[in-house]
Amino acid sequence: MKLLYQLNEKPPYGITFFLALQHMLASIGGIVTVPLIVGGAIGLPPGEIVTLISASLLVSGVVTIVQCLGIGPVGIRLPVVMGSSFAFLGTCIAIGSSQGMGSVIGAAFVGSFMVIIASFYMDQVRKLFPPVVSGVVVTLIGLTILPVAMNWIGDAPAGDMSFASLPKIFLAAFSLAVVIGVSVYCKGAIAASAIVVGLVAGYIAAIPLGMVSMEQLYSAAWFAMPEPFKYGMTFSLPAIISMTLVYVVVVAEATGDFMALGSNCHKEVTGKDLRRGLLGDGLGSTFGAIMTAMPVASFSQNVGIVGISGVASRFVVGVAGGLLILAGLFPKVAALAITVPKPVLGGVGFVMFGMIAYAGIRMLLNVTDSRRNALVVCVGLASGMAVTLEPNLLQHFPEDLKMLFHSGITTGTLATVVLNLLLPRSKKSKEISEKNKEGGITAKSMLTKAKNSN
């Protein structure tokens, strides 16, 4: 895959802003949704929910900039967007409903130190994620978040007669078609901006269908500042344990996202890189707790944007972080982006999430040439998809284990890591492993090898 802009390139200012806006629009919905759902579920008044959203946007922007540009040993220096993770949704609601927001913030604060500690052992952790494991993790990230796009397209509770109505299906299909058309038939910066073009086209098409609501735009304040320690911090051991289990999921997801980004950016991700990235991840969540925001994690959908656009510039995504900060300070800016209908996001999401799965498949191309590795991949993928497609498989598990294994990414990752450690390696498997270790696992190296083999 040829890159339009390399990792350390700085596109012209106008193009940079346009490409950064694409990342911002793709991520802002997810960043806003988590505090919106959590605040509503635990009964916060509307004004406090707005404050929670503003804080989450601001923190996401700051941590995104740190990850892209780096500050000393902190930040992976890849085009990664950080935001409120859906992985924390159920846990935050469960803790907040019974113990209040103070306990949610306290548990998030303590749990973030697990990620910080884990970052200093990434050389050891990295050994657990050779290409055969990383490929499964990245593929599962793409496949298991596809239901998010489907729910966006449905835009109603499951079983409701309005779920995935024909106008919503049309809007999603139209947005998807625009992204595909622009990617295939356009060139340069326009092709690189296929996602935002699809969002704009879908938004315009939704207006005559009556699917654009300006209510949130009108009701949003012009300016708002986050309130540090707004709810204080209370520390409950069960809440901390539950939150820490979710952070384990985040470490696995972040590792997969960073590996996928490295593949898309034609850069080999080393243990040192992962250490800096996870340190930024952990410190970002610590900062978020202080600022009364939701915990942050890497956003997989933006990994897909890098893959489909061919724009690997970390400076572009750094500007996207600045736009998120502005959105946090000026709620009306964020409210405008939120008015994009969910079916439009769902249609575009099909491409973004599919690109992530494709990146994982590319990583697996050179490691499944042995029966042993094929078995590891098959069982890992099947385990992850099993709990994703049928969550009731876990209904008799203890609550803590159920909370851990409900994520297909976590289940598939654990199954793959354990099998990769336990199954004996044939001589051919060792040769494949060494070959990938020496040559790296970048998209460029894989494509070159595939070309040479033909």
C-alpha positions as CSV (number, residue, x, y, z in Angstrom):
1,M,0.0,0.0,0.0
2,K,1.6,3.2,-1.2
3,L,1.4,6.1,1.3
4,L,0.3,9.6,0.2
5,Y,2.0,11.2,3.2
6,Q,4.6,9.4,5.2
7,L,4.7,9.3,9.0
8,N,6.9,12.4,9.5
9,E,5.6,14.4,6.6
10,K,3.7,17.6,7.0
11,P,1.1,18.2,4.3
12,P,0.2,21.8,3.3
13,Y,-1.8,23.6,5.9
14,G,-5.2,23.5,4.1
15,I,-4.9,19.8,3.4
16,T,-3.7,19.1,6.9
17,F,-6.8,20.8,8.4
18,F,-9.1,18.9,6.0
19,L,-7.6,15.5,6.8
20,A,-7.5,16.3,10.6
21,L,-11.2,17.3,10.4
22,Q,-11.8,13.8,9.0
23,H,-10.2,12.1,12.0
24,M,-12.0,14.5,14.4
25,L,-15.5,13.8,12.8
26,A,-14.8,10.0,12.9
27,S,-13.9,10.0,16.6
28,I,-16.1,12.7,18.2
29,G,-19.2,10.6,18.1
30,G,-17.6,7.8,20.1
31,I,-15.9,10.2,22.5
32,V,-19.2,12.0,23.2
33,T,-21.3,8.8,23.4
34,V,-19.6,7.2,26.3
35,P,-20.0,10.1,28.8
36,L,-23.5,10.7,27.4
37,I,-24.6,7.1,28.0
38,V,-22.9,6.8,31.4
39,G,-24.2,10.1,32.7
40,G,-27.7,9.4,31.5
41,A,-27.7,5.8,32.9
42,I,-26.6,6.9,36.4
43,G,-29.0,9.8,36.5
44,L,-26.8,12.9,36.2
45,P,-28.6,16.1,35.3
46,P,-28.2,17.4,31.7
47,G,-25.8,20.2,32.8
48,E,-23.4,17.8,34.5
49,I,-23.5,15.5,31.4
50,V,-22.5,18.4,29.2
51,T,-19.5,19.0,31.6
52,L,-18.6,15.4,31.5
53,I,-18.6,15.4,27.7
54,S,-16.6,18.6,27.5
55,A,-14.0,17.2,29.8
56,S,-13.7,14.0,27.8
57,L,-13.2,15.9,24.5
58,L,-10.5,18.1,26.0
59,V,-8.7,15.2,27.6
60,S,-8.9,13.2,24.4
61,G,-7.4,16.1,22.4
62,V,-4.5,16.6,24.8
63,V,-3.6,12.9,25.0
64,T,-3.9,12.5,21.2
65,I,-1.4,15.3,20.7
66,V,1.0,13.7,23.3
67,Q,0.7,10.3,21.6
68,C,1.3,11.8,18.1
69,L,4.2,14.2,18.9
70,G,5.6,12.6,22.0
71,I,7.0,14.2,25.2
72,G,10.2,12.6,26.3
73,P,9.5,8.9,27.0
74,V,5.7,9.4,26.7
75,G,3.8,8.9,23.4
76,I,4.2,6.4,20.6
77,R,4.7,9.0,17.9
78,L,2.2,7.4,15.6
79,P,-1.0,8.9,14.2
80,V,-3.2,7.5,17.0
81,V,-6.4,9.2,18.2
82,M,-7.2,8.7,21.8
83,G,-10.8,8.9,23.2
84,S,-13.4,7.6,25.6
85,S,-13.4,3.8,25.1
86,F,-16.6,1.7,24.9
87,A,-14.8,-1.0,26.8
88,F,-15.4,1.0,30.0
89,L,-19.1,1.6,29.3
90,G,-20.7,-1.3,31.3
91,T,-18.3,-1.1,34.2
92,C,-18.7,2.7,34.6
93,I,-22.5,2.3,34.6
94,A,-22.4,-0.5,37.1
95,I,-20.1,1.3,39.5
96,G,-21.8,4.7,39.0
97,S,-25.3,3.3,39.5
98,S,-24.5,1.8,42.9
99,Q,-21.7,4.0,44.2
100,G,-21.8,7.3,42.3
101,M,-19.5,9.1,39.9
102,G,-16.9,9.6,42.7
103,S,-16.3,5.9,42.8
104,V,-16.1,5.7,38.9
105,I,-13.4,8.4,38.9
106,G,-11.6,6.9,41.8
107,A,-11.5,3.4,40.2
108,A,-10.4,4.9,36.9
109,F,-7.6,6.8,38.6
110,V,-6.2,3.7,40.4
111,G,-6.7,1.4,37.5
112,S,-4.8,3.6,35.2
113,F,-1.6,2.8,37.1
114,M,-1.9,-0.8,36.0
115,V,-1.4,0.4,32.4
116,I,1.5,2.6,33.5
117,I,3.2,-0.3,35.3
118,A,2.6,-2.6,32.3
119,S,4.3,-0.1,30.0
120,F,7.7,-0.6,31.6
121,Y,7.6,-4.4,30.8
122,M,6.6,-4.0,27.2
123,D,9.8,-5.8,26.0
124,Q,8.4,-8.9,27.8
125,V,4.9,-8.2,26.8
126,R,6.0,-7.8,23.2
127,K,7.3,-11.3,23.2
128,L,3.7,-12.5,23.9
129,F,2.6,-10.7,20.7
130,P,4.5,-12.2,17.7
131,P,2.9,-11.7,14.2
132,V,0.7,-14.8,14.6
133,V,-0.8,-13.3,17.8
134,S,-0.8,-9.7,16.7
135,G,-2.6,-10.6,13.5
136,V,-5.4,-12.3,15.3
137,V,-5.8,-9.3,17.7
138,V,-5.9,-6.7,14.9
139,T,-8.4,-8.8,12.9
140,L,-10.6,-9.3,16.0
141,I,-10.5,-5.5,16.6
142,G,-12.0,-4.9,13.2
143,L,-14.5,-7.8,13.3
144,T,-15.8,-7.3,16.8
145,I,-16.5,-3.6,16.5
146,L,-18.6,-4.1,13.3
147,P,-21.7,-4.4,15.5
148,V,-21.1,-0.8,16.5
149,A,-21.6,0.2,12.9
150,M,-24.7,-1.9,12.6
151,N,-26.2,-0.3,15.7
152,W,-25.4,3.1,14.2
153,I,-27.3,2.1,11.0
154,G,-30.2,0.7,13.0
155,D,-30.3,3.9,15.1
156,A,-33.0,2.5,17.5
157,P,-33.3,-0.2,20.2
158,A,-33.1,-3.7,18.8
159,G,-36.5,-5.1,18.1
160,D,-38.0,-1.6,17.6
161,M,-39.9,-1.3,14.3
162,S,-37.9,1.8,13.4
163,F,-34.6,-0.2,13.7
164,A,-32.8,-0.1,10.3
165,S,-35.8,1.3,8.5
166,L,-35.4,1.7,4.7
167,P,-34.4,5.4,4.9
168,K,-31.7,4.5,7.3
169,I,-30.5,1.7,5.2
170,F,-30.5,4.0,2.1
171,L,-28.5,6.7,4.0
172,A,-25.9,4.2,5.2
173,A,-25.6,2.6,1.8
174,F,-25.3,6.0,0.1
175,S,-22.6,7.1,2.5
176,L,-20.7,3.9,2.0
177,A,-21.0,4.2,-1.8
178,V,-19.6,7.7,-1.8
179,V,-16.6,6.6,0.3
180,I,-15.9,3.7,-2.1
181,G,-16.4,5.9,-5.2
182,V,-14.1,8.7,-4.0
183,S,-11.4,6.2,-2.9
184,V,-11.5,4.4,-6.3
185,Y,-12.1,7.2,-8.8
186,C,-10.4,10.2,-7.2
187,K,-6.8,10.9,-6.6
188,G,-4.5,12.8,-4.2
189,A,-6.0,14.7,-1.2
190,I,-9.6,14.1,-2.4
191,A,-9.1,10.3,-2.3
192,A,-7.4,10.6,1.0
193,S,-10.4,12.5,2.4
194,A,-12.9,9.8,1.3
195,I,-14.2,9.4,4.8
196,V,-15.1,13.0,5.4
197,V,-16.5,13.4,1.9
198,G,-18.8,10.4,2.7
199,L,-19.8,12.0,5.9
200,V,-20.6,15.3,4.3
201,A,-22.5,13.7,1.4
202,G,-24.5,11.5,3.8
203,Y,-25.3,14.5,6.0
204,I,-26.6,16.5,3.0
205,A,-28.7,13.5,1.9
206,A,-30.2,13.2,5.4
207,I,-31.5,16.7,5.5
208,P,-34.5,16.3,3.1
209,L,-35.2,12.9,4.8
210,G,-35.7,14.8,8.1
211,M,-33.0,12.9,9.8
212,V,-30.9,15.8,10.9
213,S,-31.8,17.2,14.4
214,M,-30.4,20.6,15.4
215,E,-31.7,20.4,19.0
216,Q,-28.4,19.7,20.6
217,L,-26.7,22.5,18.6
218,Y,-29.3,25.1,19.8
219,S,-29.1,23.9,23.5
220,A,-25.3,23.7,23.8
221,A,-23.5,26.5,25.5
222,W,-21.0,28.7,23.7
223,F,-18.1,28.1,26.1
224,A,-17.5,25.6,28.9
225,M,-14.5,24.5,31.0
226,P,-13.9,21.1,32.6
227,E,-14.1,21.0,36.4
228,P,-11.2,19.0,37.9
229,F,-12.2,16.8,40.8
230,K,-15.9,17.8,40.3
231,Y,-17.1,14.6,42.0
232,G,-14.0,14.0,44.2
233,M,-12.6,10.4,44.3
234,T,-13.9,7.6,46.4
235,F,-12.0,4.2,46.5
236,S,-13.9,1.0,46.6
237,L,-12.0,-2.3,46.2
238,P,-14.6,-4.1,44.1
239,A,-14.9,-1.1,41.8
240,I,-11.1,-0.9,41.4
241,I,-10.9,-4.6,40.6
242,S,-13.6,-4.3,38.1
243,M,-12.1,-1.3,36.4
244,T,-8.6,-2.8,36.4
245,L,-10.0,-5.8,34.5
246,V,-11.2,-3.5,31.9
247,Y,-7.8,-1.8,31.7
248,V,-6.4,-5.3,30.9
249,V,-8.7,-5.3,27.9
250,V,-7.4,-1.8,27.0
251,V,-3.8,-3.0,27.0
252,A,-4.6,-5.8,24.6
253,E,-6.7,-3.5,22.4
254,A,-4.0,-0.7,22.4
255,T,-1.3,-3.2,21.5
256,G,-3.3,-4.4,18.6
257,D,-4.1,-0.8,17.5
258,F,-0.5,0.2,17.7
259,M,0.6,-2.8,15.7
260,A,-2.1,-2.1,13.1
261,L,-1.0,1.5,12.9
262,G,2.6,0.5,12.5
263,S,1.6,-1.8,9.6
264,N,-0.5,1.0,7.9
265,C,2.4,3.5,8.4
266,H,5.1,1.2,7.1
267,K,6.9,1.3,10.5
268,E,8.0,-1.6,12.6
269,V,6.6,-1.2,16.1
270,T,9.2,-2.2,18.7
271,G,8.9,-3.0,22.4
272,K,10.2,0.5,23.2
273,D,7.5,2.0,21.0
274,L,4.8,0.0,22.7
275,R,6.2,1.1,26.1
276,R,5.9,4.8,25.1
277,G,2.4,4.3,23.7
278,L,1.1,2.5,26.7
279,L,2.7,5.0,29.1
280,G,0.9,7.7,27.2
281,D,-2.3,5.6,27.4
282,G,-2.0,5.1,31.2
283,L,-1.0,8.7,32.0
284,G,-3.8,9.9,29.8
285,S,-6.4,8.0,31.8
286,T,-4.8,9.4,35.0
287,F,-5.1,12.9,33.7
288,G,-8.7,12.1,32.6
289,A,-9.6,11.1,36.1
290,I,-8.2,14.3,37.5
291,M,-10.2,16.3,34.9
292,T,-13.4,14.4,35.6
293,A,-13.4,12.7,32.2
294,M,-13.9,9.1,31.1
295,P,-10.8,6.8,30.8
296,V,-9.1,7.0,27.3
297,A,-7.9,4.4,24.9
298,S,-6.8,4.3,21.3
299,F,-9.6,4.6,18.7
300,S,-9.7,1.7,16.2
301,Q,-11.8,3.5,13.7
302,N,-9.1,6.0,13.1
303,V,-6.6,3.2,12.5
304,G,-9.0,2.3,9.6
305,I,-8.9,5.9,8.3
306,V,-5.1,5.8,8.1
307,G,-5.3,2.5,6.2
308,I,-7.9,3.7,3.6
309,S,-6.6,7.2,3.1
310,G,-2.9,6.4,2.9
311,V,-2.2,9.4,5.1
312,A,0.2,8.3,7.9
313,S,1.3,11.8,9.0
314,R,1.3,12.0,12.7
315,F,1.1,15.8,12.5
316,V,-2.3,15.5,10.8
317,V,-3.7,13.6,13.7
318,G,-1.9,16.0,16.1
319,V,-4.0,18.8,14.6
320,A,-7.1,16.6,15.0
321,G,-6.2,16.5,18.7
322,G,-6.2,20.3,18.7
323,L,-9.7,20.3,17.1
324,L,-10.9,18.0,19.8
325,I,-9.6,20.4,22.5
326,L,-11.5,23.2,20.8
327,A,-14.6,21.1,20.7
328,G,-14.2,20.5,24.4
329,L,-13.9,24.2,25.1
330,F,-16.7,25.3,22.7
331,P,-19.6,22.8,23.0
332,K,-21.4,24.2,20.0
333,V,-18.6,23.0,17.8
334,A,-18.9,19.5,19.2
335,A,-22.7,19.7,18.9
336,L,-22.5,20.4,15.2
337,A,-20.5,17.2,14.6
338,I,-22.9,15.3,16.8
339,T,-25.8,16.2,14.5
340,V,-24.4,13.8,11.8
341,P,-27.0,11.1,11.7
342,K,-25.9,7.7,13.1
343,P,-26.8,5.8,9.9
344,V,-24.3,8.0,8.0
345,L,-21.6,7.1,10.6
346,G,-22.6,3.4,10.3
347,G,-22.2,3.4,6.5
348,V,-18.8,5.0,6.8
349,G,-17.9,2.7,9.7
350,F,-18.2,-0.4,7.5
351,V,-15.2,0.8,5.5
352,M,-13.2,1.9,8.6
353,F,-13.7,-1.2,10.6
354,G,-13.3,-3.5,7.6
355,M,-9.9,-1.8,6.9
356,I,-8.8,-2.8,10.4
357,A,-9.7,-6.4,9.8
358,Y,-7.9,-6.2,6.5
359,A,-4.7,-5.0,8.2
360,G,-4.9,-8.0,10.6
361,I,-5.3,-10.4,7.7
362,R,-2.2,-8.9,5.9
363,M,-0.2,-9.5,9.1
364,L,-1.3,-13.1,9.1
365,L,-0.3,-13.8,5.5
366,N,3.2,-14.8,6.2
367,V,2.7,-16.7,9.5
368,T,0.0,-19.3,8.6
369,D,2.3,-21.5,6.4
370,S,2.4,-24.2,9.1
371,R,-0.3,-26.4,10.7
372,R,0.6,-25.2,14.2
373,N,0.3,-21.5,13.4
374,A,-2.9,-22.1,11.4
375,L,-4.4,-23.9,14.5
376,V,-3.4,-20.9,16.7
377,V,-5.1,-18.4,14.4
378,C,-8.3,-20.5,13.8
379,V,-8.9,-21.1,17.5
380,G,-8.1,-17.5,18.5
381,L,-10.4,-16.0,15.9
382,A,-13.2,-18.5,16.7
383,S,-12.9,-17.8,20.5
384,G,-13.1,-14.1,20.0
385,M,-16.1,-14.3,17.6
386,A,-17.9,-16.9,19.8
387,V,-18.4,-14.5,22.8
388,T,-19.1,-11.6,20.4
389,L,-21.9,-13.4,18.6
390,E,-23.3,-15.4,21.6
391,P,-22.7,-13.5,24.9
392,N,-24.9,-16.1,26.7
393,L,-22.0,-18.5,26.6
394,L,-20.7,-16.7,29.7
395,Q,-24.0,-16.5,31.6
396,H,-22.8,-19.1,34.3
397,F,-19.4,-17.4,34.8
398,P,-18.7,-15.4,38.0
399,E,-19.4,-11.7,37.4
400,D,-15.7,-10.7,37.4
401,L,-14.8,-13.3,34.8
402,K,-17.9,-12.5,32.8
403,M,-16.8,-8.8,32.7
404,L,-13.3,-9.9,31.5
405,F,-14.3,-12.4,28.8
406,H,-17.3,-10.5,27.4
407,S,-14.9,-8.7,25.0
408,G,-14.2,-10.8,22.0
409,I,-10.8,-9.1,21.7
410,T,-9.8,-10.1,25.2
411,T,-11.1,-13.7,24.8
412,G,-9.5,-14.2,21.4
413,T,-6.2,-12.6,22.6
414,L,-5.9,-14.8,25.7
415,A,-6.7,-17.9,23.7
416,T,-4.2,-17.0,21.0
417,V,-1.4,-16.1,23.5
418,V,-1.9,-19.3,25.6
419,L,-2.0,-21.6,22.5
420,N,1.1,-19.9,21.0
421,L,3.0,-20.5,24.3
422,L,1.8,-24.0,24.8
423,L,1.9,-25.6,21.4
424,P,5.3,-27.0,20.3
425,R,6.9,-25.2,17.4
426,S,8.0,-27.1,14.3
427,K,11.2,-26.2,12.6
428,K,9.2,-24.4,9.9
429,S,7.3,-22.3,12.4
430,K,10.5,-21.2,14.0
431,E,11.9,-20.2,10.6
432,I,8.8,-18.2,9.8
433,S,9.0,-16.5,13.2
434,E,12.6,-15.6,12.7
435,K,12.0,-14.4,9.2
436,N,9.2,-12.0,10.4
437,K,11.3,-10.9,13.3
438,E,14.2,-9.9,11.1
439,G,12.2,-8.3,8.4
440,G,9.6,-6.6,10.6
441,I,5.8,-6.8,10.1
442,T,5.2,-3.6,8.2
443,A,2.7,-3.5,5.4
444,K,5.5,-2.5,3.0
445,S,7.6,-5.6,3.8
446,M,4.6,-7.9,3.4
447,L,3.6,-6.5,0.1
448,T,7.2,-6.6,-1.1
449,K,7.5,-10.3,-0.1
450,A,4.1,-11.1,-1.7
451,K,5.2,-9.4,-5.0
452,N,8.5,-11.2,-5.0
453,S,6.8,-14.6,-4.4
454,N,4.7,-14.1,-7.5
